[in-house]
Amino acid sequence: MTIDYKYFKKKLEAEETLLENELEKVGRRNPDNLSDWEATPADKDISQADENIAADNVESYEDNMAIVDTLETRYRDVKDALEKINRGAYGFCRVCNEEIDAGRLEANPSADTCRKHME
């Protein structure tokens, strides 16, 4: 099988943009480490005296943390796959170094294992 690097690079870049847009809705880039994302609360006004509003803000922040964690993991996988394309190492299982089949890459362009070594 010959891997269509241009095709998968385009798919991965589109997913990267989508993930960045989603991350910006619930977080921001860490100013001390631009490759890291951190959650932001939905309502930044934490000076409210009402305990219910304060509790809602905490809950919103915790929800955003969970979303950022999930999106950031996927974002890193996409970034790693794009880097592998640039190095010419894309499409090979990190465990056995066999080619990953096209169906698996189509379903998950950032896959780094073959079907046999899926986690």
N, C-alpha and C positions, 0 to 999 in steps of 0.2 A: 504494500500500500504506500502510496505517496501522499504525504500530508500537504494540503493546500494551506501553506502558511499565511498567505494574503487573506484568504477567506476567514481563517480563525483569528487572525490579528484584528480584522475589522469587527468581528463579533465581540471579541474581548474588549476592544476600545469602546464599543457601544455600551457594553455592560459596565465598564469602568465609569463612563460618564453618568449612566443611570444611578450607579451606587453612590457616586459623589453627590449627585443631586439629592438623593434620599438621606445621605448622612448629614447634609447641610440643613435639612429640615428638623433634625433632632439633636444636632451637635455642632461642634466647630473643631477646626484643626487646633491641636495643642500648640500654642505659640513657642513653647520650648522644644518641641519635637514635631515638625510639620508632617511627618509620616504617621503620626498618631492622632486619633480623634477622641474627643471627650464629649460627654453628654451635656446638654444645656437644659435648664428647666423651661417649661412652656411659658410660664409667667415669671418674669425676672423680678417683679416687685415682691420682695420677701419682708417688707417692713409692715405688712398687714398685722393688725392686732388680733384679728379673728382667727381662732385656732383652726377652724374648718378650712379657711383659705390656705393657711400655712400647711396643713396636712395635705391638701390637694396639691400644693406645689411640690412637696416632698414626694408624693406618689407619682406625679407627672415626671419628676426628675428620675425616679427609679425606673419608670417605664422607658424613658428615653435611654437610660444606661443599658438596659437589656437590648433595645433595638440597635443601639450603636455597636454593642459587642457583636451581635449577629452580623450586621452589615459590614463591620470592619474586618471580620474574619473572611468574609466573601471577597471584600475589596483587596485584601492582601493576597488571596489566592489568584485573583485576576491579575494583579500587578506581577506576581511571581511568574505566571504563565506568559505574560507579555515579555518579561525579561528573558525567559527561556527561548521565545521566538527570536529575540535579538541575538542570542548566543548560538542559535541553531540546535538547541537541546529540547525543543518542544515536542510533545507527543510520545515520549518514552516513559515507561514506568520507572518510578524512583526506586522500586524494590528489585525488580528483575531486569530492568533496562530493555525490555521488549517494547515494541511499538504498541501504543494504545489504539484500539480499534476505532474506526471512524464514527461508529454509532455512539460509542461512549463519549467521544470528544464533541459530537454534535449535541448530545444531551447536556454535557457539562464541559465546555471548552477549557476550563481551568483544571480538569482532572489531571492528577499527577501519578495515578496508578492504573494499571490494567484491571479488567474485571476480576481476575483471579486474586488480586491484592487489594480490592476495595475494602475499606474499613467498615 
